[in-house]
Amino acid sequence: MPITVGTVNCVYRPDDFLPGVADEILKRKSPGLAGAADRAGFALRFIPVQELIPASDDRPRLWHQGEDLLSTRQCYQVDDFSWDPQASHVLKAVYRTIQESDSLLLNRSMDGPEYLATDKLAIAQHAASLGIPTPASIAVPYGRHARSVLSLVEENLGQGPYILKPREMGMGFAVQKIDTFQQLPAAIDMVAQAGTGYIVQPYLPHSADVRIYLTEGEIIAALHRTAGEGAYMTNVSQGGVSRVLPGWKEVEEQCFTIATSLRASCLLIDWLLTPSGPVLDEWSSGFGSFPTHAPEVGDAFFSWVRRKLA
């Protein structure tokens, strides 16, 4: 029986998910996130962001039902984005409050700017500056100005197909494949009302994508994900099929280049396996999703957490 090391607090906005998502994650003790935390001796707790009040006096404080959570050193993961712009501001306040404390913010595992962990446009720009293959990306202007991007997309990305995706969301939420330029204006009209930023990229045909798990300069595993039958998205949360395989040598050097440039000690890097070779899709920090059929990934992550706490 592992000795309890501490608590991992997952701060989330429940309105972005169907009811009961957190309970389902906690129930799946093994395999998966809860099982990996259990084996490492961590308690796992989900806290709805509306129950938290960030504050400051002589030090950062984070109030939860009358208790200052930052009075003891704990671990947190805070996904600081939401469909709701006001909720995003609250999540960012919680994120930055924890960052200024002595607690450990698990999805702040790099020294670079915090937006380089979430903003897909910034990720593409940073990768391109390193000479790493990445899809062209064009930001969609807001509101009634959104359609002004159409001529730029046609000129630079051609007649389609395209991928239209939020700049700062995860788990494949609201990612659309647009087959032709004629379909794009209506899709742009819809996202113009979403209250969150979007980008347009060319759709790159690919046989699969691969997620590389990297901690402290060591690659732990490669998770190969393929789209379900008749689908175009490989996210496991959106019906993709995954398996853990060796064989990351083709992107190993580029993964280390990315991690070094970000001074990142824990990183998840996604690559599209296209006919012309791997193309970077995006990266993220923190624990993300663990492949349930590869417990060594979760174990390696929580070993990193224990070392960081020590």
PLY file of the C-alpha trace (Angstrom):
ply
format ascii 1.0
element vertex 310
property float x
property float y
property float z
element edge 309
property int vertex1
property int vertex2
end_header
0.00 0.00 0.00
1.67 3.29 -1.09
2.24 5.99 1.50
0.06 9.06 0.84
2.31 11.77 -0.58
-0.23 14.53 -1.15
-3.30 15.63 -3.06
-3.67 16.38 -6.76
-6.41 19.00 -7.17
-7.96 19.20 -10.64
-9.70 22.55 -11.09
-12.30 22.51 -13.85
-15.40 24.32 -15.09
-18.27 21.81 -14.95
-20.38 23.75 -17.47
-17.88 22.74 -20.17
-18.58 19.03 -19.63
-21.56 16.73 -19.30
-22.64 16.12 -15.70
-20.79 13.34 -13.90
-17.51 13.51 -15.88
-15.38 14.03 -12.76
-17.17 11.21 -10.91
-16.56 8.84 -13.81
-12.82 9.63 -13.82
-12.58 9.00 -10.09
-14.44 5.70 -10.42
-11.96 4.35 -12.98
-9.33 3.52 -10.38
-7.35 1.25 -12.66
-6.35 1.74 -15.35
-6.17 5.47 -16.06
-5.55 8.70 -14.18
-7.08 7.72 -10.84
-5.23 4.41 -10.83
-1.88 6.07 -11.59
-2.42 8.61 -8.79
-3.39 5.82 -6.41
-0.28 3.75 -7.17
1.94 6.80 -6.57
0.25 7.58 -3.24
-1.67 10.67 -4.32
-5.27 11.48 -3.48
-7.16 12.83 -6.50
-9.75 15.57 -6.04
-11.85 17.50 -8.60
-12.87 21.05 -7.62
-15.39 23.09 -9.68
-13.84 26.49 -10.30
-16.91 28.38 -9.03
-16.12 27.05 -5.52
-12.73 28.84 -5.49
-11.96 32.46 -4.59
-8.40 33.67 -5.32
-7.09 36.36 -2.96
-3.95 38.00 -1.64
-2.76 39.62 1.59
0.72 38.79 2.84
0.80 35.89 0.35
-1.38 34.29 -2.34
-4.50 32.60 -0.99
-7.06 30.32 -2.59
-10.24 30.01 -0.56
-12.42 26.91 -0.82
-15.40 26.63 1.51
-13.67 28.66 4.22
-10.27 26.93 3.87
-7.16 28.46 2.30
-5.93 25.62 0.10
-2.53 27.27 -0.27
-1.79 27.06 3.46
-0.27 23.65 2.66
1.82 22.68 -0.35
-0.25 20.63 -2.79
-0.45 19.80 -6.51
-2.89 21.41 -8.95
-3.90 21.17 -12.57
-5.89 24.17 -13.85
-7.00 24.25 -17.48
-7.23 28.02 -17.80
-9.65 28.27 -20.73
-13.38 27.86 -21.21
-16.19 28.47 -23.66
-17.32 31.24 -21.33
-14.99 34.31 -21.52
-15.77 35.34 -17.93
-15.08 31.80 -16.67
-11.75 31.92 -18.54
-10.79 35.02 -16.56
-11.62 33.27 -13.28
-9.64 30.16 -14.31
-6.65 32.34 -15.21
-6.86 34.06 -11.81
-6.82 30.66 -10.07
-3.93 29.47 -12.29
-1.81 32.56 -11.58
-2.58 32.52 -7.86
-1.28 28.95 -7.58
1.71 29.83 -9.76
2.72 32.57 -7.29
2.47 30.19 -4.32
4.81 27.37 -3.29
2.30 24.75 -4.47
3.00 22.80 -7.65
1.07 23.72 -10.80
1.35 20.54 -12.86
0.43 22.11 -16.19
3.03 24.82 -15.68
5.99 22.59 -16.49
7.87 25.04 -18.73
9.71 28.32 -18.25
8.36 29.96 -21.39
5.22 32.12 -21.56
2.12 30.36 -20.22
0.23 30.77 -23.50
2.72 28.44 -25.19
1.02 25.57 -23.36
-2.48 26.29 -24.71
-2.60 28.70 -27.68
-2.47 26.66 -30.90
-1.55 29.70 -33.00
1.36 30.58 -30.70
2.45 26.92 -30.68
2.51 26.86 -34.51
4.48 30.13 -34.60
7.02 28.91 -32.04
7.46 25.56 -33.81
7.97 27.28 -37.16
10.68 29.46 -35.61
12.51 26.24 -34.64
12.31 24.93 -38.22
9.81 22.21 -37.29
7.16 21.27 -39.91
3.76 22.59 -38.82
0.50 23.41 -40.66
-0.05 26.98 -41.84
-2.44 28.69 -39.41
-4.61 31.78 -39.88
-6.50 33.40 -36.99
-10.19 34.22 -37.51
-11.08 37.85 -36.60
-13.85 38.37 -34.07
-17.58 39.02 -34.56
-18.75 40.76 -37.70
-15.15 41.05 -38.93
-14.71 37.27 -39.15
-15.49 36.96 -42.87
-12.60 39.29 -43.71
-10.33 36.25 -43.34
-11.89 34.40 -46.29
-9.81 35.92 -49.10
-6.62 35.33 -47.10
-7.55 31.69 -46.53
-8.35 31.14 -50.21
-5.11 32.79 -51.31
-2.84 30.99 -48.82
-4.57 27.68 -48.10
-6.37 27.04 -51.39
-9.87 25.67 -51.92
-9.88 23.21 -49.01
-10.29 20.97 -47.22
-9.56 22.86 -43.97
-9.55 22.33 -40.24
-11.33 25.02 -38.21
-10.45 24.75 -34.51
-10.53 26.83 -31.30
-7.20 28.41 -30.44
-7.48 27.40 -26.78
-9.53 24.29 -26.14
-8.65 20.64 -25.63
-9.94 17.10 -26.18
-10.90 17.83 -29.79
-13.83 20.07 -28.76
-15.42 22.05 -31.62
-12.85 20.97 -34.24
-14.47 21.00 -37.67
-13.33 19.64 -41.02
-14.54 21.92 -43.83
-14.37 20.19 -47.20
-14.59 23.13 -49.61
-14.12 26.88 -49.72
-17.84 27.25 -50.49
-18.67 25.71 -47.08
-16.23 27.89 -45.17
-18.23 31.19 -44.93
-21.12 29.53 -43.05
-18.71 27.83 -40.65
-16.91 31.15 -40.08
-20.29 32.82 -39.36
-20.99 30.26 -36.64
-17.62 30.50 -34.89
-17.82 34.31 -35.03
-20.59 34.01 -32.41
-18.73 31.55 -30.16
-16.96 34.12 -27.98
-13.60 32.35 -28.33
-10.73 32.56 -30.82
-10.44 30.21 -33.81
-7.81 29.35 -36.40
-8.05 27.88 -39.91
-5.48 25.32 -41.06
-5.23 23.14 -44.16
-6.47 19.61 -43.58
-3.44 17.36 -43.95
-4.26 13.75 -44.90
-2.61 11.45 -42.35
-2.70 7.77 -41.47
-2.60 8.43 -37.71
-1.17 10.77 -35.17
1.31 10.01 -32.44
1.47 11.55 -28.97
4.95 11.56 -27.43
5.12 11.55 -23.61
8.30 13.25 -22.41
9.46 13.94 -18.83
12.78 15.44 -17.75
14.50 14.88 -21.08
13.36 11.28 -21.49
10.72 9.95 -23.88
8.44 7.57 -21.97
6.15 6.27 -24.72
4.50 6.96 -28.07
0.73 6.68 -28.27
-0.45 6.03 -31.85
-4.02 7.19 -32.44
-6.18 6.52 -35.48
-9.61 7.93 -36.30
-12.65 5.72 -35.84
-14.35 4.36 -38.94
-15.62 7.20 -41.12
-14.18 9.86 -38.76
-11.40 12.43 -39.19
-10.40 13.12 -35.57
-7.98 10.87 -33.69
-8.68 12.21 -30.17
-9.59 9.24 -27.98
-12.26 11.42 -26.33
-13.83 11.85 -29.79
-13.86 8.15 -30.72
-10.25 7.67 -31.83
-8.51 4.32 -31.33
-5.14 4.26 -29.54
-2.26 1.86 -29.00
1.16 2.30 -27.46
4.07 1.47 -29.75
7.81 1.98 -29.84
9.14 3.93 -32.79
9.48 7.63 -32.00
12.97 7.89 -33.53
11.65 9.83 -36.52
10.58 12.72 -34.29
12.88 12.19 -31.29
15.34 14.97 -32.14
12.54 17.45 -32.85
10.81 16.56 -29.56
14.00 17.32 -27.66
14.41 20.59 -29.63
10.90 21.66 -28.59
11.35 20.67 -24.93
14.72 22.44 -24.73
13.39 25.64 -26.32
10.53 25.73 -23.79
12.71 24.52 -20.89
9.91 22.04 -20.30
10.28 19.17 -17.83
6.98 17.48 -18.80
5.44 17.69 -22.25
2.93 15.87 -24.48
3.74 16.45 -28.17
1.31 15.45 -30.95
2.45 14.70 -34.51
0.41 14.03 -37.66
1.81 11.10 -39.66
1.42 12.44 -43.20
2.66 10.85 -46.47
5.49 13.43 -46.56
6.55 12.74 -42.97
5.58 13.81 -39.43
4.08 17.29 -39.04
3.65 18.89 -35.62
0.02 19.24 -34.57
0.37 20.76 -31.08
1.76 20.17 -27.60
0.45 20.48 -24.07
1.72 20.22 -20.51
0.34 18.54 -17.42
-1.12 15.07 -17.36
-3.66 15.23 -20.18
-4.93 11.74 -20.95
-3.08 8.58 -19.98
-3.40 5.53 -22.23
-5.27 3.01 -20.12
-3.31 0.13 -21.67
0.09 1.66 -20.76
0.27 2.15 -16.97
3.97 3.02 -17.27
3.01 6.44 -18.69
0.96 7.42 -15.63
3.59 5.95 -13.32
6.34 7.98 -14.99
4.25 11.14 -14.73
3.57 10.75 -11.03
7.22 9.87 -10.40
8.01 13.27 -11.96
5.42 14.88 -9.66
6.99 13.27 -6.58
10.44 14.54 -7.59
9.09 18.05 -8.15
7.45 18.04 -4.72
10.69 16.87 -3.12
0 1
1 2
2 3
3 4
4 5
5 6
6 7
7 8
8 9
9 10
10 11
11 12
12 13
13 14
14 15
15 16
16 17
17 18
18 19
19 20
20 21
21 22
22 23
23 24
24 25
25 26
26 27
27 28
28 29
29 30
30 31
31 32
32 33
33 34
34 35
35 36
36 37
37 38
38 39
39 40
40 41
41 42
42 43
43 44
44 45
45 46
46 47
47 48
48 49
49 50
50 51
51 52
52 53
53 54
54 55
55 56
56 57
57 58
58 59
59 60
60 61
61 62
62 63
63 64
64 65
65 66
66 67
67 68
68 69
69 70
70 71
71 72
72 73
73 74
74 75
75 76
76 77
77 78
78 79
79 80
80 81
81 82
82 83
83 84
84 85
85 86
86 87
87 88
88 89
89 90
90 91
91 92
92 93
93 94
94 95
95 96
96 97
97 98
98 99
99 100
100 101
101 102
102 103
103 104
104 105
105 106
106 107
107 108
108 109
109 110
110 111
111 112
112 113
113 114
114 115
115 116
116 117
117 118
118 119
119 120
120 121
121 122
122 123
123 124
124 125
125 126
126 127
127 128
128 129
129 130
130 131
131 132
132 133
133 134
134 135
135 136
136 137
137 138
138 139
139 140
140 141
141 142
142 143
143 144
144 145
145 146
146 147
147 148
148 149
149 150
150 151
151 152
152 153
153 154
154 155
155 156
156 157
157 158
158 159
159 160
160 161
161 162
162 163
163 164
164 165
165 166
166 167
167 168
168 169
169 170
170 171
171 172
172 173
173 174
174 175
175 176
176 177
177 178
178 179
179 180
180 181
181 182
182 183
183 184
184 185
185 186
186 187
187 188
188 189
189 190
190 191
191 192
192 193
193 194
194 195
195 196
196 197
197 198
198 199
199 200
200 201
201 202
202 203
203 204
204 205
205 206
206 207
207 208
208 209
209 210
210 211
211 212
212 213
213 214
214 215
215 216
216 217
217 218
218 219
219 220
220 221
221 222
222 223
223 224
224 225
225 226
226 227
227 228
228 229
229 230
230 231
231 232
232 233
233 234
234 235
235 236
236 237
237 238
238 239
239 240
240 241
241 242
242 243
243 244
244 245
245 246
246 247
247 248
248 249
249 250
250 251
251 252
252 253
253 254
254 255
255 256
256 257
257 258
258 259
259 260
260 261
261 262
262 263
263 264
264 265
265 266
266 267
267 268
268 269
269 270
270 271
271 272
272 273
273 274
274 275
275 276
276 277
277 278
278 279
279 280
280 281
281 282
282 283
283 284
284 285
285 286
286 287
287 288
288 289
289 290
290 291
291 292
292 293
293 294
294 295
295 296
296 297
297 298
298 299
299 300
300 301
301 302
302 303
303 304
304 305
305 306
306 307
307 308
308 309
